[in-house]
């Protein structure tokens, strides 16, 4: 299993609801994908302009397919317009 | 429930095994704590010097108690000596 943390910081003045409307659609579509175990959207409890997905995927191939999916190619550019920065890390557990 | 991402970047040249030895003890002790649902250590698949705990806690009070626990007060300063940076975010899920 691979865990992914995708942390976005919104640009100052961006309407958070506008961002969430698109992000919620990404969540709904992504949860239908093969290999997606968990895909949840989060808000930093100290800074509502930090919005992060915490994800669990079966393997890297599922993530590669996800990155090429229609909904990601259509909606992520829209989300990125509203972001100041995006930080993505892929993790494997250390026992 | 609150999810926590604690992302550490090690200083160049630090022996990762030296870091992991302490970090694994933190994991073992923390999992015994009240309110700890999940506490897992991860390595970035593209950069082994990025080590991140992905955590789930019942509430903020559990996290406050965790931050005051003996094992955290003893071992986190040791871990920080080996880190270049530490980034901690507390998250609530957005539905």
N, CA and C atoms of all chains as a GROMACS GRO file, in nm:
protein
  570
    1UNK      N    1   0.083  -0.121   0.000
    1UNK     CA    2   0.000   0.000   0.000
    1UNK      C    3   0.087   0.126   0.000
    2UNK      N    4   0.041   0.225  -0.072
    2UNK     CA    5   0.110   0.355  -0.071
    2UNK      C    6   0.016   0.461  -0.015
    3UNK      N    7   0.069   0.542   0.074
    3UNK     CA    8  -0.010   0.654   0.127
    3UNK      C    9   0.039   0.782   0.061
    4UNK      N   10  -0.055   0.870   0.030
    4UNK     CA   11  -0.021   0.997  -0.036
    4UNK      C   12  -0.075   1.112   0.048
    5UNK      N   13   0.007   1.216   0.062
    5UNK     CA   14  -0.037   1.341   0.124
    5UNK      C   15  -0.023   1.451   0.018
    6UNK      N   16  -0.134   1.511  -0.018
    6UNK     CA   17  -0.131   1.622  -0.115
    6UNK      C   18  -0.180   1.747  -0.044
    7UNK      N   19  -0.086   1.835  -0.013
    7UNK     CA   20  -0.114   1.953   0.069
    7UNK      C   21  -0.118   2.078  -0.017
    8UNK      N   22  -0.231   2.144  -0.017
    8UNK     CA   23  -0.247   2.266  -0.098
    8UNK      C   24  -0.266   2.387  -0.008
    9UNK      N   25  -0.199   2.494  -0.043
    9UNK     CA   26  -0.220   2.623   0.026
    9UNK      C   27  -0.288   2.716  -0.074
   10UNK      N   28  -0.405   2.768  -0.037
   10UNK     CA   29  -0.478   2.854  -0.130
   10UNK      C   30  -0.416   2.994  -0.136
   11UNK      N   31  -0.436   3.058  -0.252
   11UNK     CA   32  -0.390   3.198  -0.265
   11UNK      C   33  -0.471   3.287  -0.171
   12UNK      N   34  -0.410   3.395  -0.121
   12UNK     CA   35  -0.485   3.484  -0.033
   12UNK      C   36  -0.609   3.537  -0.106
   13UNK      N   37  -0.720   3.543  -0.035
   13UNK     CA   38  -0.842   3.599  -0.093
   13UNK      C   39  -0.928   3.502  -0.171
   14UNK      N   40  -0.877   3.380  -0.194
   14UNK     CA   41  -0.958   3.281  -0.267
   14UNK      C   42  -1.076   3.238  -0.180
   15UNK      N   43  -1.192   3.225  -0.244
   15UNK     CA   44  -1.311   3.177  -0.175
   15UNK      C   45  -1.297   3.026  -0.152
   16UNK      N   46  -1.288   2.987  -0.025
   16UNK     CA   47  -1.263   2.846   0.006
   16UNK      C   48  -1.377   2.758  -0.046
   17UNK      N   49  -1.499   2.808  -0.040
   17UNK     CA   50  -1.614   2.728  -0.088
   17UNK      C   51  -1.602   2.699  -0.238
   18UNK      N   52  -1.549   2.795  -0.311
   18UNK     CA   53  -1.530   2.775  -0.456
   18UNK      C   54  -1.433   2.658  -0.479
   19UNK      N   55  -1.327   2.656  -0.399
   19UNK     CA   56  -1.228   2.548  -0.408
   19UNK      C   57  -1.291   2.414  -0.368
   20UNK      N   58  -1.364   2.415  -0.256
   20UNK     CA   59  -1.420   2.290  -0.205
   20UNK      C   60  -1.521   2.228  -0.300
   21UNK      N   61  -1.594   2.313  -0.372
   21UNK     CA   62  -1.693   2.262  -0.466
   21UNK      C   63  -1.627   2.171  -0.570
   22UNK      N   64  -1.513   2.214  -0.622
   22UNK     CA   65  -1.441   2.132  -0.720
   22UNK      C   66  -1.376   2.012  -0.649
   23UNK      N   67  -1.314   2.038  -0.535
   23UNK     CA   68  -1.241   1.932  -0.464
   23UNK      C   69  -1.334   1.818  -0.423
   24UNK      N   70  -1.457   1.850  -0.384
   24UNK     CA   71  -1.553   1.745  -0.346
   24UNK      C   72  -1.587   1.656  -0.465
   25UNK      N   73  -1.592   1.716  -0.583
   25UNK     CA   74  -1.621   1.636  -0.703
   25UNK      C   75  -1.503   1.542  -0.732
   26UNK      N   76  -1.381   1.593  -0.713
   26UNK     CA   77  -1.262   1.508  -0.730
   26UNK      C   78  -1.269   1.389  -0.634
   27UNK      N   79  -1.307   1.414  -0.510
   27UNK     CA   80  -1.317   1.307  -0.410
   27UNK      C   81  -1.416   1.200  -0.457
   28UNK      N   82  -1.536   1.245  -0.498
   28UNK     CA   83  -1.640   1.150  -0.540
   28UNK      C   84  -1.594   1.064  -0.656
   29UNK      N   85  -1.534   1.127  -0.756
   29UNK     CA   86  -1.490   1.052  -0.875
   29UNK      C   87  -1.374   0.960  -0.843
   30UNK      N   88  -1.281   1.008  -0.760
   30UNK     CA   89  -1.161   0.929  -0.730
   30UNK      C   90  -1.194   0.804  -0.651
   31UNK      N   91  -1.292   0.816  -0.561
   31UNK     CA   92  -1.329   0.698  -0.479
   31UNK      C   93  -1.383   0.583  -0.564
   32UNK      N   94  -1.424   0.612  -0.687
   32UNK     CA   95  -1.473   0.505  -0.775
   32UNK      C   96  -1.358   0.432  -0.846
   33UNK      N   97  -1.237   0.486  -0.834
   33UNK     CA   98  -1.124   0.433  -0.912
   33UNK      C   99  -1.071   0.301  -0.857
   34UNK      N  100  -1.022   0.219  -0.949
   34UNK     CA  101  -0.957   0.094  -0.913
   34UNK      C  102  -0.830   0.123  -0.832
   35UNK      N  103  -0.813   0.053  -0.722
   35UNK     CA  104  -0.690   0.069  -0.644
   35UNK      C  105  -0.697   0.178  -0.539
   36UNK      N  106  -0.807   0.253  -0.537
   36UNK     CA  107  -0.821   0.359  -0.435
   36UNK      C  108  -0.882   0.299  -0.309
   37UNK      N  109  -0.804   0.300  -0.200
   37UNK     CA  110  -0.851   0.244  -0.072
   37UNK      C  111  -0.915   0.354   0.012
   38UNK      N  112  -0.850   0.471   0.017
   38UNK     CA  113  -0.903   0.584   0.093
   38UNK      C  114  -0.865   0.713   0.020
   39UNK      N  115  -0.956   0.808   0.020
   39UNK     CA  116  -0.927   0.939  -0.043
   39UNK      C  117  -1.014   1.041   0.030
   40UNK      N  118  -0.953   1.115   0.120
   40UNK     CA  119  -1.031   1.205   0.205
   40UNK      C  120  -0.972   1.345   0.202
   41UNK      N  121  -1.063   1.440   0.204
   41UNK     CA  122  -1.024   1.582   0.199
   41UNK      C  123  -1.024   1.639   0.341
   42UNK      N  124  -0.920   1.716   0.371
   42UNK     CA  125  -0.906   1.773   0.506
   42UNK      C  126  -0.871   1.921   0.503
   43UNK      N  127  -0.911   1.985   0.613
   43UNK     CA  128  -0.878   2.127   0.634
   43UNK      C  129  -0.791   2.137   0.758
   44UNK      N  130  -0.686   2.216   0.751
   44UNK     CA  131  -0.600   2.239   0.867
   44UNK      C  132  -0.683   2.308   0.976
   45UNK      N  133  -0.680   2.256   1.099
   45UNK     CA  134  -0.766   2.314   1.203
   45UNK      C  135  -0.718   2.453   1.245
   46UNK      N  136  -0.595   2.489   1.212
   46UNK     CA  137  -0.543   2.621   1.247
   46UNK      C  138  -0.536   2.718   1.130
   47UNK      N  139  -0.558   2.668   1.008
   47UNK     CA  140  -0.548   2.753   0.890
   47UNK      C  141  -0.637   2.696   0.778
   48UNK      N  142  -0.760   2.751   0.766
   48UNK     CA  143  -0.855   2.695   0.669
   48UNK      C  144  -0.813   2.710   0.523
   49UNK      N  145  -0.704   2.782   0.496
   49UNK     CA  146  -0.656   2.793   0.358
   49UNK      C  147  -0.558   2.679   0.323
   50UNK      N  148  -0.534   2.590   0.418
   50UNK     CA  149  -0.455   2.469   0.389
   50UNK      C  150  -0.551   2.352   0.375
   51UNK      N  151  -0.557   2.296   0.254
   51UNK     CA  152  -0.649   2.186   0.224
   51UNK      C  153  -0.570   2.069   0.170
   52UNK      N  154  -0.590   1.955   0.233
   52UNK     CA  155  -0.500   1.840   0.210
   52UNK      C  156  -0.582   1.714   0.186
   53UNK      N  157  -0.543   1.638   0.084
   53UNK     CA  158  -0.603   1.505   0.073
   53UNK      C  159  -0.508   1.403   0.134
   54UNK      N  160  -0.565   1.313   0.211
   54UNK     CA  161  -0.491   1.201   0.267
   54UNK      C  162  -0.546   1.077   0.198
   55UNK      N  163  -0.455   1.002   0.138
   55UNK     CA  164  -0.496   0.898   0.043
   55UNK      C  165  -0.426   0.765   0.072
   56UNK      N  166  -0.495   0.658   0.040
   56UNK     CA  167  -0.434   0.524   0.044
   56UNK      C  168  -0.463   0.456  -0.089
   57UNK      N  169  -0.357   0.401  -0.149
   57UNK     CA  170  -0.368   0.336  -0.279
   57UNK      C  171  -0.306   0.198  -0.273
   58UNK      N  172  -0.360   0.107  -0.355
   58UNK     CA  173  -0.306  -0.030  -0.356
   58UNK      C  174  -0.160  -0.036  -0.400
   59UNK      N  175  -0.126   0.043  -0.504
   59UNK     CA  176   0.011   0.040  -0.556
   59UNK      C  177   0.036   0.164  -0.643
   60UNK      N  178   0.160   0.178  -0.692
   60UNK     CA  179   0.195   0.295  -0.772
   60UNK      C  180   0.120   0.298  -0.905
   61UNK      N  181   0.092   0.180  -0.961
   61UNK     CA  182   0.021   0.175  -1.088
   61UNK      C  183  -0.118   0.240  -1.075
   62UNK      N  184  -0.185   0.216  -0.962
   62UNK     CA  185  -0.317   0.280  -0.940
   62UNK      C  186  -0.303   0.432  -0.938
   63UNK      N  187  -0.195   0.480  -0.878
   63UNK     CA  188  -0.174   0.626  -0.870
   63UNK      C  189  -0.144   0.682  -1.009
   64UNK      N  190  -0.065   0.609  -1.086
   64UNK     CA  191  -0.037   0.654  -1.224
   64UNK      C  192  -0.165   0.662  -1.306
   65UNK      N  193  -0.251   0.562  -1.293
   65UNK     CA  194  -0.379   0.564  -1.365
   65UNK      C  195  -0.465   0.682  -1.318
   66UNK      N  196  -0.466   0.703  -1.188
   66UNK     CA  197  -0.541   0.816  -1.129
   66UNK      C  198  -0.496   0.949  -1.189
   67UNK      N  199  -0.363   0.964  -1.199
   67UNK     CA  200  -0.310   1.091  -1.252
   67UNK      C  201  -0.344   1.114  -1.399
   68UNK      N  202  -0.383   1.006  -1.468
   68UNK     CA  203  -0.421   1.018  -1.609
   68UNK      C  204  -0.573   1.015  -1.628
   69UNK      N  205  -0.646   1.008  -1.518
   69UNK     CA  206  -0.793   0.994  -1.530
   69UNK      C  207  -0.854   1.126  -1.580
   70UNK      N  208  -0.972   1.110  -1.645
   70UNK     CA  209  -1.039   1.227  -1.703
   70UNK      C  210  -1.069   1.335  -1.600
   71UNK      N  211  -1.119   1.292  -1.483
   71UNK     CA  212  -1.160   1.393  -1.382
   71UNK      C  213  -1.039   1.468  -1.327
   72UNK      N  214  -0.926   1.397  -1.314
   72UNK     CA  215  -0.806   1.466  -1.264
   72UNK      C  216  -0.753   1.564  -1.370
   73UNK      N  217  -0.746   1.520  -1.494
   73UNK     CA  218  -0.695   1.607  -1.600
   73UNK      C  219  -0.786   1.729  -1.620
   74UNK      N  220  -0.915   1.711  -1.593
   74UNK     CA  221  -1.009   1.823  -1.610
   74UNK      C  222  -1.008   1.916  -1.489
   75UNK      N  223  -1.009   1.860  -1.368
   75UNK     CA  224  -1.032   1.945  -1.250
   75UNK      C  225  -0.908   1.995  -1.180
   76UNK      N  226  -0.798   1.919  -1.185
   76UNK     CA  227  -0.679   1.964  -1.111
   76UNK      C  228  -0.625   2.098  -1.162
   77UNK      N  229  -0.624   2.122  -1.295
   77UNK     CA  230  -0.580   2.256  -1.339
   77UNK      C  231  -0.667   2.368  -1.280
   78UNK      N  232  -0.797   2.342  -1.263
   78UNK     CA  233  -0.886   2.441  -1.201
   78UNK      C  234  -0.847   2.466  -1.055
   79UNK      N  235  -0.817   2.357  -0.984
   79UNK     CA  236  -0.776   2.370  -0.844
   79UNK      C  237  -0.643   2.444  -0.832
   80UNK      N  238  -0.551   2.411  -0.923
   80UNK     CA  239  -0.417   2.473  -0.914
   80UNK      C  240  -0.423   2.625  -0.935
   81UNK      N  241  -0.519   2.671  -1.014
   81UNK     CA  242  -0.535   2.817  -1.034
   81UNK      C  243  -0.563   2.889  -0.902
   82UNK      N  244  -0.626   2.815  -0.809
   82UNK     CA  245  -0.666   2.876  -0.681
   82UNK      C  246  -0.561   2.857  -0.571
   83UNK      N  247  -0.455   2.781  -0.605
   83UNK     CA  248  -0.354   2.748  -0.504
   83UNK      C  249  -0.228   2.835  -0.517
   84UNK      N  250  -0.170   2.864  -0.402
   84UNK     CA  251  -0.040   2.930  -0.397
   84UNK      C  252   0.070   2.824  -0.413
   85UNK      N  253   0.048   2.707  -0.352
   85UNK     CA  254   0.148   2.599  -0.358
   85UNK      C  255   0.080   2.464  -0.344
   86UNK      N  256   0.150   2.362  -0.394
   86UNK     CA  257   0.104   2.223  -0.382
   86UNK      C  258   0.225   2.137  -0.347
   87UNK      N  259   0.208   2.052  -0.250
   87UNK     CA  260   0.318   1.966  -0.203
   87UNK      C  261   0.264   1.823  -0.202
   88UNK      N  262   0.325   1.734  -0.279
   88UNK     CA  263   0.276   1.597  -0.288
   88UNK      C  264   0.386   1.501  -0.246
   89UNK      N  265   0.355   1.412  -0.153
   89UNK     CA  266   0.451   1.308  -0.113
   89UNK      C  267   0.383   1.172  -0.119
   90UNK      N  268   0.459   1.074  -0.169
   90UNK     CA  269   0.415   0.935  -0.171
   90UNK      C  270   0.496   0.859  -0.066
   91UNK      N  271   0.426   0.783   0.016
   91UNK     CA  272   0.492   0.719   0.129
   91UNK      C  273   0.469   0.568   0.135
   92UNK      N  274   0.572   0.500   0.180
   92UNK     CA  275   0.556   0.360   0.221
   92UNK      C  276   0.583   0.353   0.371
   93UNK      N  277   0.513   0.261   0.437
   93UNK     CA  278   0.530   0.252   0.582
   93UNK      C  279   0.667   0.193   0.617
   94UNK      N  280   0.726   0.246   0.724
   94UNK     CA  281   0.850   0.192   0.778
   94UNK      C  282   0.813   0.110   0.901
   95UNK      N  283   0.851  -0.018   0.900
   95UNK     CA  284   0.816  -0.103   1.014
   95UNK      C  285   0.927  -0.099   1.117
   96UNK      N  286  -1.265   1.299   1.512
   96UNK     CA  287  -1.128   1.250   1.492
   96UNK      C  288  -1.040   1.358   1.429
   97UNK      N  289  -0.917   1.361   1.472
   97UNK     CA  290  -0.819   1.454   1.414
   97UNK      C  291  -0.706   1.372   1.350
   98UNK      N  292  -0.670   1.409   1.230
   98UNK     CA  293  -0.556   1.344   1.165
   98UNK      C  294  -0.437   1.440   1.169
   99UNK      N  295  -0.319   1.384   1.191
   99UNK     CA  296  -0.198   1.466   1.202
   99UNK      C  297  -0.096   1.414   1.100
  100UNK      N  298  -0.029   1.508   1.033
  100UNK     CA  299   0.083   1.475   0.946
  100UNK      C  300   0.206   1.547   1.002
  101UNK      N  301   0.305   1.471   1.043
  101UNK     CA  302   0.429   1.530   1.094
  101UNK      C  303   0.542   1.488   1.000
  102UNK      N  304   0.585   1.585   0.919
  102UNK     CA  305   0.682   1.558   0.812
  102UNK      C  306   0.819   1.612   0.851
  103UNK      N  307   0.916   1.522   0.857
  103UNK     CA  308   1.051   1.562   0.895
  103UNK      C  309   1.145   1.542   0.776
  104UNK      N  310   1.233   1.639   0.756
  104UNK     CA  311   1.340   1.626   0.656
  104UNK      C  312   1.471   1.618   0.734
  105UNK      N  313   1.545   1.510   0.711
  105UNK     CA  314   1.671   1.494   0.785
  105UNK      C  315   1.781   1.584   0.730
  106UNK      N  316   1.874   1.618   0.817
  106UNK     CA  317   1.992   1.695   0.773
  106UNK      C  318   2.075   1.610   0.677
  107UNK      N  319   2.143   1.674   0.582
  107UNK     CA  320   2.228   1.595   0.491
  107UNK      C  321   2.333   1.517   0.570
  108UNK      N  322   2.354   1.393   0.532
  108UNK     CA  323   2.458   1.313   0.595
  108UNK      C  324   2.415   1.238   0.719
  109UNK      N  325   2.292   1.266   0.768
  109UNK     CA  326   2.246   1.193   0.887
  109UNK      C  327   2.224   1.046   0.851
  110UNK      N  328   2.262   0.959   0.940
  110UNK     CA  329   2.239   0.815   0.925
  110UNK      C  330   2.090   0.787   0.950
  111UNK      N  331   2.020   0.744   0.846
  111UNK     CA  332   1.875   0.726   0.858
  111UNK      C  333   1.842   0.619   0.962
  112UNK      N  334   1.924   0.514   0.971
  112UNK     CA  335   1.899   0.408   1.070
  112UNK      C  336   1.906   0.461   1.214
  113UNK      N  337   1.997   0.557   1.236
  113UNK     CA  338   2.008   0.618   1.369
  113UNK      C  339   1.878   0.689   1.405
  114UNK      N  340   1.822   0.760   1.306
  114UNK     CA  341   1.694   0.829   1.325
  114UNK      C  342   1.582   0.728   1.350
  115UNK      N  343   1.577   0.624   1.265
  115UNK     CA  344   1.467   0.527   1.273
  115UNK      C  345   1.466   0.451   1.405
  116UNK      N  346   1.584   0.429   1.461
  116UNK     CA  347   1.591   0.358   1.588
  116UNK      C  348   1.513   0.433   1.697
  117UNK      N  349   1.530   0.563   1.701
  117UNK     CA  350   1.457   0.643   1.800
  117UNK      C  351   1.309   0.653   1.760
  118UNK      N  352   1.285   0.676   1.631
  118UNK     CA  353   1.148   0.696   1.584
  118UNK      C  354   1.062   0.572   1.608
  119UNK      N  355   1.121   0.454   1.592
  119UNK     CA  356   1.044   0.331   1.615
  119UNK      C  357   1.002   0.318   1.762
  120UNK      N  358   1.088   0.366   1.851
  120UNK     CA  359   1.053   0.361   1.994
  120UNK      C  360   0.938   0.459   2.022
  121UNK      N  361   0.941   0.575   1.957
  121UNK     CA  362   0.831   0.671   1.971
  121UNK      C  363   0.700   0.607   1.926
  122UNK      N  364   0.705   0.536   1.814
  122UNK     CA  365   0.585   0.470   1.761
  122UNK      C  366   0.530   0.371   1.864
  123UNK      N  367   0.617   0.285   1.915
  123UNK     CA  368   0.574   0.182   2.010
  123UNK      C  369   0.509   0.242   2.135
  124UNK      N  370   0.572   0.346   2.189
  124UNK     CA  371   0.520   0.409   2.311
  124UNK      C  372   0.390   0.484   2.283
  125UNK      N  373   0.386   0.552   2.169
  125UNK     CA  374   0.269   0.635   2.139
  125UNK      C  375   0.145   0.550   2.116
  126UNK      N  376   0.164   0.433   2.055
  126UNK     CA  377   0.047   0.347   2.028
  126UNK      C  378  -0.021   0.298   2.156
  127UNK      N  379   0.050   0.307   2.269
  127UNK     CA  380  -0.012   0.268   2.398
  127UNK      C  381  -0.098   0.380   2.457
  128UNK      N  382  -0.087   0.500   2.397
  128UNK     CA  383  -0.152   0.617   2.460
  128UNK      C  384  -0.303   0.618   2.440
  129UNK      N  385  -0.371   0.675   2.538
  129UNK     CA  386  -0.516   0.695   2.531
  129UNK      C  387  -0.548   0.791   2.415
  130UNK      N  388  -0.645   0.754   2.334
  130UNK     CA  389  -0.689   0.845   2.227
  130UNK      C  390  -0.613   0.827   2.097
  131UNK      N  391  -0.511   0.743   2.097
  131UNK     CA  392  -0.434   0.720   1.975
  131UNK      C  393  -0.501   0.610   1.893
  132UNK      N  394  -0.551   0.646   1.775
  132UNK     CA  395  -0.619   0.548   1.690
  132UNK      C  396  -0.518   0.486   1.592
  133UNK      N  397  -0.436   0.570   1.533
  133UNK     CA  398  -0.334   0.521   1.439
  133UNK      C  399  -0.209   0.608   1.453
  134UNK      N  400  -0.092   0.547   1.445
  134UNK     CA  401   0.033   0.622   1.451
  134UNK      C  402   0.136   0.542   1.373
  135UNK      N  403   0.163   0.584   1.252
  135UNK     CA  404   0.248   0.504   1.162
  135UNK      C  405   0.361   0.592   1.106
  136UNK      N  406   0.475   0.529   1.093
  136UNK     CA  407   0.594   0.597   1.042
  136UNK      C  408   0.611   0.565   0.894
  137UNK      N  409   0.642   0.666   0.815
  137UNK     CA  410   0.656   0.648   0.670
  137UNK      C  411   0.782   0.713   0.616
  138UNK      N  412   0.826   0.656   0.504
  138UNK     CA  413   0.941   0.711   0.431
  138UNK      C  414   0.892   0.751   0.293
  139UNK      N  415   0.932   0.868   0.246
  139UNK     CA  416   0.898   0.912   0.110
  139UNK      C  417   0.961   0.816   0.010
  140UNK      N  418   0.882   0.766  -0.086
  140UNK     CA  419   0.937   0.666  -0.178
  140UNK      C  420   1.039   0.727  -0.275
  141UNK      N  421   1.039   0.861  -0.287
  141UNK     CA  422   1.135   0.926  -0.376
  141UNK      C  423   1.251   0.992  -0.302
  142UNK      N  424   1.242   1.001  -0.169
  142UNK     CA  425   1.347   1.068  -0.091
  142UNK      C  426   1.350   1.010   0.050
  143UNK      N  427   1.441   0.913   0.074
  143UNK     CA  428   1.444   0.845   0.205
  143UNK      C  429   1.480   0.936   0.322
  144UNK      N  430   1.519   1.061   0.295
  144UNK     CA  431   1.548   1.153   0.406
  144UNK      C  432   1.423   1.229   0.450
  145UNK      N  433   1.309   1.200   0.388
  145UNK     CA  434   1.181   1.256   0.435
  145UNK      C  435   1.107   1.146   0.510
  146UNK      N  436   1.088   1.169   0.641
  146UNK     CA  437   1.024   1.069   0.727
  146UNK      C  438   0.904   1.134   0.795
  147UNK      N  439   0.791   1.069   0.781
  147UNK     CA  440   0.664   1.133   0.818
  147UNK      C  441   0.580   1.038   0.901
  148UNK      N  442   0.523   1.090   1.010
  148UNK     CA  443   0.422   1.010   1.079
  148UNK      C  444   0.285   1.053   1.033
  149UNK      N  445   0.200   0.956   1.007
  149UNK     CA  446   0.060   0.978   0.974
  149UNK      C  447  -0.019   0.924   1.092
  150UNK      N  448  -0.101   1.011   1.150
  150UNK     CA  449  -0.160   0.980   1.280
  150UNK      C  450  -0.310   1.006   1.281
  151UNK      N  451  -0.380   0.929   1.362
  151UNK     CA  452  -0.522   0.955   1.388
  151UNK      C  453  -0.544   0.956   1.538
  152UNK      N  454  -0.610   1.061   1.583
  152UNK     CA  455  -0.635   1.080   1.727
  152UNK      C  456  -0.784   1.104   1.752
  153UNK      N  457  -0.829   1.062   1.869
  153UNK     CA  458  -0.971   1.080   1.901
  153UNK      C  459  -1.010   1.227   1.906
  154UNK      N  460  -0.924   1.310   1.967
  154UNK     CA  461  -0.956   1.452   1.983
  154UNK      C  462  -0.829   1.531   2.014
  155UNK      N  463  -0.844   1.665   2.022
  155UNK     CA  464  -0.728   1.751   2.049
  155UNK      C  465  -0.669   1.725   2.187
  156UNK      N  466  -0.754   1.693   2.283
  156UNK     CA  467  -0.705   1.668   2.419
  156UNK      C  468  -0.604   1.552   2.419
  157UNK      N  469  -0.633   1.446   2.342
  157UNK     CA  470  -0.538   1.333   2.334
  157UNK      C  471  -0.404   1.378   2.278
  158UNK      N  472  -0.408   1.468   2.180
  158UNK     CA  473  -0.284   1.518   2.120
  158UNK      C  474  -0.207   1.604   2.220
  159UNK      N  475  -0.281   1.685   2.296
  159UNK     CA  476  -0.214   1.767   2.399
  159UNK      C  477  -0.146   1.679   2.502
  160UNK      N  478  -0.213   1.574   2.545
  160UNK     CA  479  -0.154   1.480   2.642
  160UNK      C  480  -0.031   1.412   2.582
  161UNK      N  481  -0.043   1.372   2.456
  161UNK     CA  482   0.070   1.309   2.383
  161UNK      C  483   0.191   1.402   2.383
  162UNK      N  484   0.167   1.530   2.355
  162UNK     CA  485   0.279   1.625   2.348
  162UNK      C  486   0.347   1.648   2.482
  163UNK      N  487   0.277   1.611   2.590
  163UNK     CA  488   0.335   1.626   2.724
  163UNK      C  489   0.386   1.493   2.780
  164UNK      N  490   0.375   1.385   2.700
  164UNK     CA  491   0.412   1.252   2.752
  164UNK      C  492   0.563   1.241   2.770
  165UNK      N  493   0.601   1.153   2.862
  165UNK     CA  494   0.744   1.136   2.894
  165UNK      C  495   0.827   1.098   2.771
  166UNK      N  496   0.775   1.003   2.692
  166UNK     CA  497   0.855   0.956   2.577
  166UNK      C  498   0.872   1.064   2.471
  167UNK      N  499   0.769   1.148   2.456
  167UNK     CA  500   0.782   1.258   2.358
  167UNK      C  501   0.882   1.362   2.410
  168UNK      N  502   0.869   1.399   2.536
  168UNK     CA  503   0.959   1.501   2.590
  168UNK      C  504   1.104   1.453   2.590
  169UNK      N  505   1.123   1.322   2.602
  169UNK     CA  506   1.259   1.266   2.605
  169UNK      C  507   1.316   1.247   2.463
  170UNK      N  508   1.232   1.194   2.372
  170UNK     CA  509   1.289   1.152   2.243
  170UNK      C  510   1.277   1.255   2.130
  171UNK      N  511   1.175   1.340   2.134
  171UNK     CA  512   1.161   1.434   2.022
  171UNK      C  513   1.280   1.531   2.012
  172UNK      N  514   1.335   1.580   2.124
  172UNK     CA  515   1.455   1.665   2.109
  172UNK      C  516   1.570   1.590   2.039
  173UNK      N  517   1.582   1.461   2.065
  173UNK     CA  518   1.685   1.380   1.998
  173UNK      C  519   1.659   1.373   1.847
  174UNK      N  520   1.531   1.353   1.812
  174UNK     CA  521   1.496   1.347   1.669
  174UNK      C  522   1.520   1.482   1.602
  175UNK      N  523   1.484   1.590   1.671
  175UNK     CA  524   1.497   1.723   1.609
  175UNK      C  525   1.642   1.759   1.578
  176UNK      N  526   1.734   1.706   1.660
  176UNK     CA  527   1.877   1.731   1.634
  176UNK      C  528   1.919   1.678   1.497
  177UNK      N  529   1.850   1.573   1.452
  177UNK     CA  530   1.886   1.507   1.326
  177UNK      C  531   1.809   1.564   1.206
  178UNK      N  532   1.712   1.653   1.235
  178UNK     CA  533   1.626   1.706   1.129
  178UNK      C  534   1.670   1.844   1.082
  179UNK      N  535   1.650   1.866   0.953
  179UNK     CA  536   1.668   1.999   0.895
  179UNK      C  537   1.540   2.081   0.916
  180UNK      N  538   1.425   2.014   0.905
  180UNK     CA  539   1.297   2.084   0.922
  180UNK      C  540   1.190   1.988   0.969
  181UNK      N  541   1.088   2.045   1.033
  181UNK     CA  542   0.972   1.968   1.080
  181UNK      C  543   0.847   2.048   1.046
  182UNK      N  544   0.750   1.981   0.990
  182UNK     CA  545   0.626   2.047   0.949
  182UNK      C  546   0.510   1.966   1.010
  183UNK      N  547   0.430   2.029   1.094
  183UNK     CA  548   0.321   1.955   1.159
  183UNK      C  549   0.188   2.021   1.126
  184UNK      N  550   0.094   1.941   1.077
  184UNK     CA  551  -0.041   1.993   1.052
  184UNK      C  552  -0.145   1.903   1.119
  185UNK      N  553  -0.244   1.967   1.179
  185UNK     CA  554  -0.358   1.895   1.238
  185UNK      C  555  -0.478   1.918   1.147
  186UNK      N  556  -0.547   1.810   1.114
  186UNK     CA  557  -0.654   1.819   1.016
  186UNK      C  558  -0.786   1.762   1.066
  187UNK      N  559  -0.894   1.826   1.023
  187UNK     CA  560  -1.028   1.766   1.035
  187UNK      C  561  -1.080   1.739   0.895
  188UNK      N  562  -1.158   1.633   0.882
  188UNK     CA  563  -1.208   1.599   0.749
  188UNK      C  564  -1.314   1.698   0.703
  189UNK      N  565  -1.310   1.729   0.575
  189UNK     CA  566  -1.413   1.814   0.512
  189UNK      C  567  -1.506   1.721   0.436
  190UNK      N  568  -1.635   1.725   0.467
  190UNK     CA  569  -1.730   1.637   0.399
  190UNK      C  570  -1.788   1.708   0.276
   0.00000   0.00000   0.00000
